[in-house]
Amino acid sequence: MKKYVCKTCGYVYDPEIGDPEAGIAPGTAFEDLPETWQCPLCAVPKSEFAEE
């Protein structure tokens, strides 16, 4: 699965890790994240991420 990076702060969403604090289980592809998901560091929307 591909990793995606926040264009604002550089946070990398790694699907192998997920986002446990937001209830996103490991193994969740970026494409499968809810549209309401935000960067856990700077709170920008999912649309502000680019494929790494």
Secondary structure, DSSP 8 states (H G I E B T S, - for coil): ---EEETTT--EE-TTT-BGGGTB-TT--GGGS-TT-B-TTT--BGGGEEE-
